[in-house]
Amino acid sequence: MFQAQMEGFEPLIVTGGHSILVDYLTQEEQEKQAVFWERGEEIIDDKLLMIAPVSPLFTQIKERKLFTYYHFSVQNDGDDDRRYGVWANGFLTETPSVNQYKLHKYHEM
């Protein structure tokens, strides 16, 4: 688990596979991200995904705690593979597509 704090908001806590959306990645960030993702750059709504373990905004939560977390997909125009950027606790972050949501069985459909 990783957390980031935006002034005026509760901390955003995410699992290590989640990202925030950014305008650009530095060369160093691209190289670090390649260790986690072999699939190359991902783009949602003209923004690049920066995975939480790579982002300097996030710190790893090392103590063992119980967290409740939520996944949701956004109603869309029928493209069940499309992902969207959404605001969460002051950060622009990503949603899973409808198909990703179903694949990971976040809930039974």
PyMOL CGO cylinders between C-alpha atoms (Angstrom):
from pymol import cmd
from pymol.cgo import CYLINDER

trace = [
    CYLINDER, 0.00, 0.00, 0.00, 1.10, 3.53, -0.77, 0.3, 1, 1, 1, 1, 1, 1,
    CYLINDER, 1.10, 3.53, -0.77, -0.16, 6.91, 0.35, 0.3, 1, 1, 1, 1, 1, 1,
    CYLINDER, -0.16, 6.91, 0.35, 0.09, 10.49, -0.87, 0.3, 1, 1, 1, 1, 1, 1,
    CYLINDER, 0.09, 10.49, -0.87, -1.19, 13.64, 0.80, 0.3, 1, 1, 1, 1, 1, 1,
    CYLINDER, -1.19, 13.64, 0.80, -2.60, 16.67, -0.98, 0.3, 1, 1, 1, 1, 1, 1,
    CYLINDER, -2.60, 16.67, -0.98, -3.08, 19.72, 1.24, 0.3, 1, 1, 1, 1, 1, 1,
    CYLINDER, -3.08, 19.72, 1.24, -6.71, 20.05, 2.30, 0.3, 1, 1, 1, 1, 1, 1,
    CYLINDER, -6.71, 20.05, 2.30, -7.58, 16.41, 1.57, 0.3, 1, 1, 1, 1, 1, 1,
    CYLINDER, -7.58, 16.41, 1.57, -7.46, 13.07, 3.35, 0.3, 1, 1, 1, 1, 1, 1,
    CYLINDER, -7.46, 13.07, 3.35, -4.49, 10.91, 2.27, 0.3, 1, 1, 1, 1, 1, 1,
    CYLINDER, -4.49, 10.91, 2.27, -4.98, 8.92, -0.92, 0.3, 1, 1, 1, 1, 1, 1,
    CYLINDER, -4.98, 8.92, -0.92, -4.15, 5.29, -0.17, 0.3, 1, 1, 1, 1, 1, 1,
    CYLINDER, -4.15, 5.29, -0.17, -3.71, 2.91, -3.10, 0.3, 1, 1, 1, 1, 1, 1,
    CYLINDER, -3.71, 2.91, -3.10, -2.29, -0.51, -3.81, 0.3, 1, 1, 1, 1, 1, 1,
    CYLINDER, -2.29, -0.51, -3.81, 1.05, -0.65, -5.59, 0.3, 1, 1, 1, 1, 1, 1,
    CYLINDER, 1.05, -0.65, -5.59, -0.53, -1.34, -8.97, 0.3, 1, 1, 1, 1, 1, 1,
    CYLINDER, -0.53, -1.34, -8.97, -2.48, 1.91, -9.13, 0.3, 1, 1, 1, 1, 1, 1,
    CYLINDER, -2.48, 1.91, -9.13, -1.47, 5.16, -10.75, 0.3, 1, 1, 1, 1, 1, 1,
    CYLINDER, -1.47, 5.16, -10.75, -2.00, 8.85, -10.83, 0.3, 1, 1, 1, 1, 1, 1,
    CYLINDER, -2.00, 8.85, -10.83, -2.27, 10.67, -14.15, 0.3, 1, 1, 1, 1, 1, 1,
    CYLINDER, -2.27, 10.67, -14.15, 0.48, 13.14, -15.05, 0.3, 1, 1, 1, 1, 1, 1,
    CYLINDER, 0.48, 13.14, -15.05, 1.45, 15.32, -17.99, 0.3, 1, 1, 1, 1, 1, 1,
    CYLINDER, 1.45, 15.32, -17.99, 4.93, 13.84, -18.36, 0.3, 1, 1, 1, 1, 1, 1,
    CYLINDER, 4.93, 13.84, -18.36, 7.41, 11.35, -16.91, 0.3, 1, 1, 1, 1, 1, 1,
    CYLINDER, 7.41, 11.35, -16.91, 11.08, 12.13, -16.45, 0.3, 1, 1, 1, 1, 1, 1,
    CYLINDER, 11.08, 12.13, -16.45, 13.60, 9.74, -17.99, 0.3, 1, 1, 1, 1, 1, 1,
    CYLINDER, 13.60, 9.74, -17.99, 14.33, 8.37, -14.50, 0.3, 1, 1, 1, 1, 1, 1,
    CYLINDER, 14.33, 8.37, -14.50, 10.61, 7.82, -13.82, 0.3, 1, 1, 1, 1, 1, 1,
    CYLINDER, 10.61, 7.82, -13.82, 10.20, 6.06, -17.17, 0.3, 1, 1, 1, 1, 1, 1,
    CYLINDER, 10.20, 6.06, -17.17, 13.10, 3.73, -16.35, 0.3, 1, 1, 1, 1, 1, 1,
    CYLINDER, 13.10, 3.73, -16.35, 11.74, 2.95, -12.87, 0.3, 1, 1, 1, 1, 1, 1,
    CYLINDER, 11.74, 2.95, -12.87, 8.28, 2.35, -14.25, 0.3, 1, 1, 1, 1, 1, 1,
    CYLINDER, 8.28, 2.35, -14.25, 9.64, -0.08, -16.86, 0.3, 1, 1, 1, 1, 1, 1,
    CYLINDER, 9.64, -0.08, -16.86, 10.65, -2.36, -13.96, 0.3, 1, 1, 1, 1, 1, 1,
    CYLINDER, 10.65, -2.36, -13.96, 6.96, -2.63, -12.98, 0.3, 1, 1, 1, 1, 1, 1,
    CYLINDER, 6.96, -2.63, -12.98, 5.31, -2.46, -16.40, 0.3, 1, 1, 1, 1, 1, 1,
    CYLINDER, 5.31, -2.46, -16.40, 6.55, -4.21, -19.49, 0.3, 1, 1, 1, 1, 1, 1,
    CYLINDER, 6.55, -4.21, -19.49, 3.62, -2.87, -21.51, 0.3, 1, 1, 1, 1, 1, 1,
    CYLINDER, 3.62, -2.87, -21.51, 5.09, 0.60, -22.11, 0.3, 1, 1, 1, 1, 1, 1,
    CYLINDER, 5.09, 0.60, -22.11, 3.43, 3.95, -21.58, 0.3, 1, 1, 1, 1, 1, 1,
    CYLINDER, 3.43, 3.95, -21.58, -0.26, 3.99, -20.87, 0.3, 1, 1, 1, 1, 1, 1,
    CYLINDER, -0.26, 3.99, -20.87, -2.39, 7.03, -21.57, 0.3, 1, 1, 1, 1, 1, 1,
    CYLINDER, -2.39, 7.03, -21.57, -5.82, 7.95, -20.23, 0.3, 1, 1, 1, 1, 1, 1,
    CYLINDER, -5.82, 7.95, -20.23, -7.52, 11.19, -21.23, 0.3, 1, 1, 1, 1, 1, 1,
    CYLINDER, -7.52, 11.19, -21.23, -4.25, 12.51, -22.74, 0.3, 1, 1, 1, 1, 1, 1,
    CYLINDER, -4.25, 12.51, -22.74, -2.36, 11.91, -19.46, 0.3, 1, 1, 1, 1, 1, 1,
    CYLINDER, -2.36, 11.91, -19.46, 0.38, 9.39, -18.69, 0.3, 1, 1, 1, 1, 1, 1,
    CYLINDER, 0.38, 9.39, -18.69, -0.05, 6.88, -15.89, 0.3, 1, 1, 1, 1, 1, 1,
    CYLINDER, -0.05, 6.88, -15.89, 2.57, 7.05, -13.15, 0.3, 1, 1, 1, 1, 1, 1,
    CYLINDER, 2.57, 7.05, -13.15, 2.44, 3.98, -10.95, 0.3, 1, 1, 1, 1, 1, 1,
    CYLINDER, 2.44, 3.98, -10.95, 2.40, 4.72, -7.20, 0.3, 1, 1, 1, 1, 1, 1,
    CYLINDER, 2.40, 4.72, -7.20, 5.75, 3.03, -6.37, 0.3, 1, 1, 1, 1, 1, 1,
    CYLINDER, 5.75, 3.03, -6.37, 7.48, 5.29, -8.93, 0.3, 1, 1, 1, 1, 1, 1,
    CYLINDER, 7.48, 5.29, -8.93, 5.80, 8.56, -7.97, 0.3, 1, 1, 1, 1, 1, 1,
    CYLINDER, 5.80, 8.56, -7.97, 7.76, 10.80, -5.60, 0.3, 1, 1, 1, 1, 1, 1,
    CYLINDER, 7.76, 10.80, -5.60, 4.38, 11.89, -4.18, 0.3, 1, 1, 1, 1, 1, 1,
    CYLINDER, 4.38, 11.89, -4.18, 3.70, 8.47, -2.66, 0.3, 1, 1, 1, 1, 1, 1,
    CYLINDER, 3.70, 8.47, -2.66, 5.33, 6.76, 0.29, 0.3, 1, 1, 1, 1, 1, 1,
    CYLINDER, 5.33, 6.76, 0.29, 5.04, 3.09, 1.06, 0.3, 1, 1, 1, 1, 1, 1,
    CYLINDER, 5.04, 3.09, 1.06, 2.97, 2.14, 4.09, 0.3, 1, 1, 1, 1, 1, 1,
    CYLINDER, 2.97, 2.14, 4.09, 5.12, -0.44, 5.83, 0.3, 1, 1, 1, 1, 1, 1,
    CYLINDER, 5.12, -0.44, 5.83, 3.16, -1.09, 8.99, 0.3, 1, 1, 1, 1, 1, 1,
    CYLINDER, 3.16, -1.09, 8.99, 0.52, -3.80, 8.79, 0.3, 1, 1, 1, 1, 1, 1,
    CYLINDER, 0.52, -3.80, 8.79, -2.94, -2.26, 8.82, 0.3, 1, 1, 1, 1, 1, 1,
    CYLINDER, -2.94, -2.26, 8.82, -6.38, -3.25, 7.63, 0.3, 1, 1, 1, 1, 1, 1,
    CYLINDER, -6.38, -3.25, 7.63, -7.71, -1.01, 4.83, 0.3, 1, 1, 1, 1, 1, 1,
    CYLINDER, -7.71, -1.01, 4.83, -11.03, -0.88, 3.05, 0.3, 1, 1, 1, 1, 1, 1,
    CYLINDER, -11.03, -0.88, 3.05, -10.56, 0.03, -0.59, 0.3, 1, 1, 1, 1, 1, 1,
    CYLINDER, -10.56, 0.03, -0.59, -12.93, 0.58, -3.46, 0.3, 1, 1, 1, 1, 1, 1,
    CYLINDER, -12.93, 0.58, -3.46, -12.86, -0.10, -7.18, 0.3, 1, 1, 1, 1, 1, 1,
    CYLINDER, -12.86, -0.10, -7.18, -15.41, 1.23, -9.61, 0.3, 1, 1, 1, 1, 1, 1,
    CYLINDER, -15.41, 1.23, -9.61, -15.75, 1.60, -13.33, 0.3, 1, 1, 1, 1, 1, 1,
    CYLINDER, -15.75, 1.60, -13.33, -17.42, 4.52, -15.05, 0.3, 1, 1, 1, 1, 1, 1,
    CYLINDER, -17.42, 4.52, -15.05, -20.54, 4.20, -17.15, 0.3, 1, 1, 1, 1, 1, 1,
    CYLINDER, -20.54, 4.20, -17.15, -19.43, 4.84, -20.70, 0.3, 1, 1, 1, 1, 1, 1,
    CYLINDER, -19.43, 4.84, -20.70, -20.43, 4.93, -24.36, 0.3, 1, 1, 1, 1, 1, 1,
    CYLINDER, -20.43, 4.93, -24.36, -20.29, 1.15, -24.77, 0.3, 1, 1, 1, 1, 1, 1,
    CYLINDER, -20.29, 1.15, -24.77, -16.49, 0.76, -24.99, 0.3, 1, 1, 1, 1, 1, 1,
    CYLINDER, -16.49, 0.76, -24.99, -15.96, -1.67, -22.10, 0.3, 1, 1, 1, 1, 1, 1,
    CYLINDER, -15.96, -1.67, -22.10, -12.17, -1.44, -22.46, 0.3, 1, 1, 1, 1, 1, 1,
    CYLINDER, -12.17, -1.44, -22.46, -12.03, 2.34, -21.94, 0.3, 1, 1, 1, 1, 1, 1,
    CYLINDER, -12.03, 2.34, -21.94, -10.55, 3.72, -18.74, 0.3, 1, 1, 1, 1, 1, 1,
    CYLINDER, -10.55, 3.72, -18.74, -11.11, 7.17, -17.30, 0.3, 1, 1, 1, 1, 1, 1,
    CYLINDER, -11.11, 7.17, -17.30, -9.35, 9.71, -15.14, 0.3, 1, 1, 1, 1, 1, 1,
    CYLINDER, -9.35, 9.71, -15.14, -11.18, 10.62, -11.93, 0.3, 1, 1, 1, 1, 1, 1,
    CYLINDER, -11.18, 10.62, -11.93, -10.33, 12.94, -9.04, 0.3, 1, 1, 1, 1, 1, 1,
    CYLINDER, -10.33, 12.94, -9.04, -9.70, 11.25, -5.69, 0.3, 1, 1, 1, 1, 1, 1,
    CYLINDER, -9.70, 11.25, -5.69, -8.51, 13.14, -2.60, 0.3, 1, 1, 1, 1, 1, 1,
    CYLINDER, -8.51, 13.14, -2.60, -6.99, 15.88, -4.75, 0.3, 1, 1, 1, 1, 1, 1,
    CYLINDER, -6.99, 15.88, -4.75, -5.20, 13.59, -7.23, 0.3, 1, 1, 1, 1, 1, 1,
    CYLINDER, -5.20, 13.59, -7.23, -6.16, 12.71, -10.78, 0.3, 1, 1, 1, 1, 1, 1,
    CYLINDER, -6.16, 12.71, -10.78, -6.15, 8.93, -10.79, 0.3, 1, 1, 1, 1, 1, 1,
    CYLINDER, -6.15, 8.93, -10.79, -7.40, 6.08, -12.98, 0.3, 1, 1, 1, 1, 1, 1,
    CYLINDER, -7.40, 6.08, -12.98, -10.38, 3.77, -13.03, 0.3, 1, 1, 1, 1, 1, 1,
    CYLINDER, -10.38, 3.77, -13.03, -10.35, 0.21, -14.32, 0.3, 1, 1, 1, 1, 1, 1,
    CYLINDER, -10.35, 0.21, -14.32, -12.31, -0.45, -17.49, 0.3, 1, 1, 1, 1, 1, 1,
    CYLINDER, -12.31, -0.45, -17.49, -15.58, -2.35, -17.22, 0.3, 1, 1, 1, 1, 1, 1,
    CYLINDER, -15.58, -2.35, -17.22, -13.79, -5.44, -18.58, 0.3, 1, 1, 1, 1, 1, 1,
    CYLINDER, -13.79, -5.44, -18.58, -10.93, -5.11, -16.07, 0.3, 1, 1, 1, 1, 1, 1,
    CYLINDER, -10.93, -5.11, -16.07, -13.48, -4.69, -13.29, 0.3, 1, 1, 1, 1, 1, 1,
    CYLINDER, -13.48, -4.69, -13.29, -15.28, -7.89, -14.34, 0.3, 1, 1, 1, 1, 1, 1,
    CYLINDER, -15.28, -7.89, -14.34, -12.03, -9.83, -14.89, 0.3, 1, 1, 1, 1, 1, 1,
    CYLINDER, -12.03, -9.83, -14.89, -10.75, -9.12, -11.38, 0.3, 1, 1, 1, 1, 1, 1,
    CYLINDER, -10.75, -9.12, -11.38, -14.15, -9.90, -9.86, 0.3, 1, 1, 1, 1, 1, 1,
    CYLINDER, -14.15, -9.90, -9.86, -14.25, -6.87, -7.61, 0.3, 1, 1, 1, 1, 1, 1,
    CYLINDER, -14.25, -6.87, -7.61, -17.91, -7.82, -7.30, 0.3, 1, 1, 1, 1, 1, 1,
    CYLINDER, -17.91, -7.82, -7.30, -20.07, -10.54, -8.80, 0.3, 1, 1, 1, 1, 1, 1,
    CYLINDER, -20.07, -10.54, -8.80, -22.02, -9.35, -11.85, 0.3, 1, 1, 1, 1, 1, 1,
]
cmd.load_cgo(trace, "trace")
